[in-house]
Amino acid sequence: MPSPTSSPLQRVVVVLNPNSTGDGPANARALRDALAARTPDLPVELVETEHAGHAEQLAREHVARHPGVLVVSASGDGGYHEVVNGVVAADRAGHDGGMATVLPSGNANDHATATHGRPLVDAIAEVAAGDGHPDRMDLLEVDTGDGEPRVAHSYVGAGITPVAAAALNENDLDAVKEKLLVVRAFWKYRPMTVEHDGRDVRIDSLLFANIDRMAKYAHLSDDSAPDDGRFEVLMIKHRSKLRLLAEFARVLRGRHRVESRSEPYEFRTRNPMPLQMDGEVLPVAGGATVRVRCLPLALRTVR
């Protein structure tokens, strides 16, 4: 096995849901077998989740137990969200050698699409051999004042944009079905009110992004990068249903105004609302102050 001086990677743990209807279990086994052939001295362990939230617990425990461990989530964005939060929780507890990456195996694979440029087995084998180093990526931290802040690897959203994006990701659509699905989601949606910079704003969507695209369709920014110490903010103020559809079409074409910022963004909720973090839902109480900020290069990853 590589020594700590030759490689920061000492072990790989692949987290999978054995009951997944997707390709997670098969992809996890294929990655294990490919790494066994490429890097026979690198321990690779498959661990199965048993319930919602278990991936976060497993990631935290394995990082605390083993130095130089890479936790691979054989999942979509939601499963990877849990793993990243587990690695960050371990880091906050003083176990700072953990790494995380995703083996795309779900309906929503926005993070892998935006950040992975080659097969994962090649990237892991290179680092294990000491020929490469882990990358570092930014994370989005969300503090609602209720418990420990959570992090997102790709986006945090409130309102219609993440709802419609999630619906698009979860369906294999032709052009007609895609339009019908978006129209249906938009027609049921109701606006929300938040306080920002001392004034109330009635909005249809508020999105914070760490990657340049979303839901395979929405191109957010040509200048966005997951390691630039900044995040993008897209706000759509409330308007009629038809105008809202037109605005969403502009988002899909990458023509909507997006603000890039490094300083935190803070707003206050007027009513209870859900925040979507990488597709996972975080309920937020009415009257809560929500603070979103970038954690520059906070995640060690292999991609």
Phi and psi in degrees as a GROMACS rama.xvg file:
@    title "Ramachandran Plot"
@    xaxis  label "Phi"
@    yaxis  label "Psi"
@TYPE xy
-58.4087  143.687  PRO-2
-80.0819  160.324  SER-3
-58.0867  -25.4342  PRO-4
-78.6545  -21.9422  THR-5
-95.7191  -25.1591  SER-6
-152.41  137.864  SER-7
-77.8055  -8.71827  PRO-8
-99.7224  117.236  LEU-9
-115.509  -18.4102  GLN-10
-160.545  147.843  ARG-11
-120.398  129.432  VAL-12
-119.477  121.209  VAL-13
-104.121  118.086  VAL-14
-96.4416  128.142  VAL-15
-141.661  154.115  LEU-16
-95.3407  111.327  ASN-17
-66.2833  -18.2404  PRO-18
-99.9907  10.6619  ASN-19
-63.2683  138.905  SER-20
-83.9492  -6.29342  THR-21
-91.1536  -155.674  GLY-22
-96.8695  10.3887  ASP-23
-54.5291  -55.2032  GLY-24
-60.4471  -44.2208  PRO-25
-66.3161  -41.6951  ALA-26
-64.9085  -38.2829  ASN-27
-62.829  -44.8764  ALA-28
-65.523  -39.2048  ARG-29
-64.3921  -40.3808  ALA-30
-64.9626  -43.7392  LEU-31
-58.2641  -46.1988  ARG-32
-67.3291  -39.1576  ASP-33
-66.5555  -39.399  ALA-34
-70.0114  -33.7656  LEU-35
-62.028  -36.1084  ALA-36
-75.4203  -36.5028  ALA-37
-85.6433  -39.8873  ARG-38
-134.511  73.3134  THR-39
-62.2952  -21.1023  PRO-40
-88.4932  -2.17678  ASP-41
-93.1791  115.356  LEU-42
-64.2131  132.67  PRO-43
-129.196  123.631  VAL-44
-122.671  134.6  GLU-45
-98.3418  128.932  LEU-46
-125.896  139.515  VAL-47
-104.656  140.141  GLU-48
-82.9225  153.984  THR-49
-117.23  -16.0107  GLU-50
-164.817  168.911  HIS-51
-60.1479  135.14  ALA-52
88.3324  -9.1183  GLY-53
-68.8782  -32.6522  HIS-54
-60.817  -38.5054  ALA-55
-63.4269  -44.48  GLU-56
-63.112  -44.2675  GLN-57
-63.5889  -43.471  LEU-58
-61.0361  -45.4199  ALA-59
-60.7909  -44.491  ARG-60
-66.5969  -41.9081  GLU-61
-70.7932  -36.5216  HIS-62
-66.6097  -38.4408  VAL-63
-68.2976  -28.9561  ALA-64
-87.0021  -33.9249  ARG-65
-125.648  131.336  HIS-66
-74.2519  146.491  PRO-67
64.5325  37.7319  GLY-68
-96.8443  137.041  VAL-69
-104.474  118.554  LEU-70
-96.3238  116.857  VAL-71
-102.925  126.193  VAL-72
-96.8912  110.873  SER-73
-84.8466  84.2436  ALA-74
-164.559  -171.43  SER-75
-94.5652  -162.339  GLY-76
-62.4704  -36.4239  ASP-77
-65.1338  -45.4916  GLY-78
-64.4897  -38.3621  GLY-79
-66.4722  -33.0487  TYR-80
-56.0135  -45.1893  HIS-81
-62.7759  -46.4995  GLU-82
-61.8598  -44.5305  VAL-83
-60.5883  -42.9927  VAL-84
-65.6572  -33.3571  ASN-85
-66.217  -42.9393  GLY-86
-64.8498  -41.6234  VAL-87
-65.7859  -39.3574  VAL-88
-62.1149  -40.5154  ALA-89
-65.2535  -40.0791  ALA-90
-62.1897  -42.479  ASP-91
-65.2156  -24.3211  ARG-92
-87.8798  3.68225  ALA-93
102.355  3.33072  GLY-94
-101.124  90.9941  HIS-95
-100.655  15.3063  ASP-96
-99.6755  4.67293  GLY-97
-78.4141  151.794  GLY-98
-132.191  159.078  MET-99
-143.54  146.962  ALA-100
-154.86  169.917  THR-101
-119.749  137.118  VAL-102
-101.757  99.6703  LEU-103
-58.4717  120.28  PRO-104
-147.947  23.2872  SER-105
-132.621  -175.283  GLY-106
-69.7981  -40.8296  ASN-107
-102.586  107.775  ALA-108
-125.133  42.4216  ASN-109
-60.4158  -42.9083  ASP-110
-62.8609  -48.5063  HIS-111
-63.5449  -40.789  ALA-112
-60.017  -38.5332  THR-113
-82.89  -23.3573  ALA-114
-120.867  -23.9182  THR-115
-88.1183  126.787  HIS-116
-110.795  -0.0715571  GLY-117
-157.888  168.874  ARG-118
-58.3508  139.114  PRO-119
-62.3899  -35.8927  LEU-120
-60.9161  -35.4018  VAL-121
-67.1397  -42.9016  ASP-122
-64.9997  -42.9104  ALA-123
-67.0276  -44.1827  ILE-124
-61.4275  -38.2625  ALA-125
-63.9303  -45.0961  GLU-126
-67.4594  -41.1909  VAL-127
-62.1074  -33.8873  ALA-128
-79.8618  -5.5318  ALA-129
81.5537  10.1141  GLY-130
-90.6211  -5.88307  ASP-131
-148.287  176.038  GLY-132
-129.505  153.568  HIS-133
-60.2105  147.776  PRO-134
-84.8549  167.249  ASP-135
-124.544  139.91  ARG-136
-131.382  152.828  MET-137
-72.2106  158.47  ASP-138
-129.94  156.759  LEU-139
-98.5307  126.929  LEU-140
-104.596  134.492  GLU-141
-119.644  119.979  VAL-142
-116.396  116.091  ASP-143
-104.554  4.56825  THR-144
78.0128  5.60071  GLY-145
-120.622  86.1944  ASP-146
87.5188  -169.524  GLY-147
-66.2799  134.711  GLU-148
-57.997  147.473  PRO-149
-107.912  164.194  ARG-150
-121.772  155.874  VAL-151
-126.377  141.315  ALA-152
-86.5582  -21.4501  HIS-153
-129.377  -53.3411  SER-154
-155.335  158.645  TYR-155
-131.273  130.049  VAL-156
-145.216  149.927  GLY-157
-131.922  142.732  ALA-158
100.583  -156.644  GLY-159
-79.5067  -32.9007  ILE-160
-59.495  -50.827  THR-161
-66.6874  -30.147  PRO-162
-65.1861  -49.2044  VAL-163
-66.1002  -38.5219  ALA-164
-63.538  -42.5283  ALA-165
-63.3382  -39.5541  ALA-166
-64.0432  -39.8008  ALA-167
-65.1517  -40.0927  LEU-168
-65.9321  -31.5112  ASN-169
-86.6138  2.0986  GLU-170
-131.797  142.206  ASN-171
-91.6176  103.775  ASP-172
-115.893  145.325  LEU-173
-90.4526  177.08  ASP-174
-62.6038  -38.2708  ALA-175
-68.3876  -48.35  VAL-176
-62.7634  -36.8289  LYS-177
-59.7191  -47.4773  GLU-178
-64.8098  -40.8335  LYS-179
-63.9077  -40.4777  LEU-180
-64.8687  -43.8363  LEU-181
-65.2649  -43.5406  VAL-182
-61.4209  -43.1184  VAL-183
-62.5854  -44.6373  ARG-184
-62.8849  -41.3444  ALA-185
-69.0916  -35.7918  PHE-186
-69.155  -30.5373  TRP-187
-83.7603  -15.4039  LYS-188
-74.2782  144.709  TYR-189
-120.766  140.982  ARG-190
-68.9911  167.653  PRO-191
-132.061  161.681  MET-192
-120.606  131.426  THR-193
-129.284  156.533  VAL-194
-101.761  126.476  GLU-195
-140.52  131.124  HIS-196
54.875  39.0866  ASP-197
79.9011  8.47034  GLY-198
-138.591  149.556  ARG-199
-77.6012  137.618  ASP-200
-129.865  124.913  VAL-201
-91.893  120.738  ARG-202
-129.986  156.81  ILE-203
-100.927  -24.6035  ASP-204
-157.877  142.027  SER-205
-140.203  116.399  LEU-206
-128.853  134.296  LEU-207
-117.913  126.889  PHE-208
-129.99  143.558  ALA-209
-109.24  -4.25568  ASN-210
-126.454  167.631  ILE-211
-91.3604  -1.28177  ASP-212
-147.398  167.303  ARG-213
-152.83  134.437  MET-214
60.6601  31.8685  ALA-215
65.9504  -12.106  LYS-216
-117.541  -43.1613  TYR-217
-84.4904  118.794  ALA-218
-98.1718  111.091  HIS-219
-85.855  -44.6445  LEU-220
-161.268  137.71  SER-221
-74.6728  -22.062  ASP-222
-98.1673  -2.76973  ASP-223
-77.6166  140.642  SER-224
-144.31  145.826  ALA-225
-77.6193  6.47164  PRO-226
-137.978  30.0903  ASP-227
-103.594  4.85453  ASP-228
73.4581  16.2978  GLY-229
-135.253  166.413  ARG-230
-139.88  160.422  PHE-231
-103.91  141.246  GLU-232
-119.853  124.842  VAL-233
-120.833  118.494  LEU-234
-118.796  131.897  MET-235
-117.234  111.482  ILE-236
-72.302  156.751  LYS-237
-63.1428  140.198  HIS-238
-154.985  -178.112  ARG-239
-64.9497  162.989  SER-240
-59.051  -41.9975  LYS-241
-67.3636  -41.7136  LEU-242
-67.3566  -34.0329  ARG-243
-65.5462  -41.585  LEU-244
-59.6164  -40.6427  LEU-245
-64.2142  -40.055  ALA-246
-64.3456  -41.7242  GLU-247
-63.9406  -36.3688  PHE-248
-61.8754  -37.2808  ALA-249
-64.4378  -38.2588  ARG-250
-62.4744  -44.219  VAL-251
-60.5184  -32.1341  LEU-252
-91.0482  0.331226  ARG-253
73.3868  27.0007  GLY-254
-110.895  3.10477  ARG-255
-84.577  147.732  HIS-256
-65.6189  129.671  ARG-257
-127.487  132.468  VAL-258
-97.0873  127.997  GLU-259
-99.4322  131.257  SER-260
-148.033  154.039  ARG-261
-108.519  -22.0396  SER-262
-81.5674  154.675  GLU-263
-61.3966  156.821  PRO-264
-117.729  126.747  TYR-265
-125.487  136.117  GLU-266
-145.788  162.089  PHE-267
-118.056  131.595  ARG-268
-79.999  140.831  THR-269
-91.5392  -27.2623  ARG-270
-138.475  161.689  ASN-271
-57.0666  141.368  PRO-272
-153.272  152.669  MET-273
-89.1947  139.436  PRO-274
-104.322  133.998  LEU-275
-98.7136  122.971  GLN-276
-116.404  106.166  MET-277
56.3132  30.3665  ASP-278
92.6504  -16.7514  GLY-279
-86.0616  142.73  GLU-280
-96.024  129.328  VAL-281
-116.731  109.432  LEU-282
-71.4563  137.025  PRO-283
-124.715  131.988  VAL-284
-72.4846  155.992  ALA-285
-66.9519  143.14  GLY-286
82.3931  5.69761  GLY-287
-83.9853  145.37  ALA-288
-94.7272  121.316  THR-289
-107.214  127.944  VAL-290
-122.101  120.161  ARG-291
-111.255  128.558  VAL-292
-143.378  161.122  ARG-293
-88.586  134.042  CYS-294
-104.234  96.8347  LEU-295
-61.9397  128.453  PRO-296
52.18  38.2799  LEU-297
-81.0686  -19.652  ALA-298
-113.006  125.612  LEU-299
-84.0113  129.971  ARG-300
-143.725  166.31  THR-301
-127.856  127.487  VAL-302
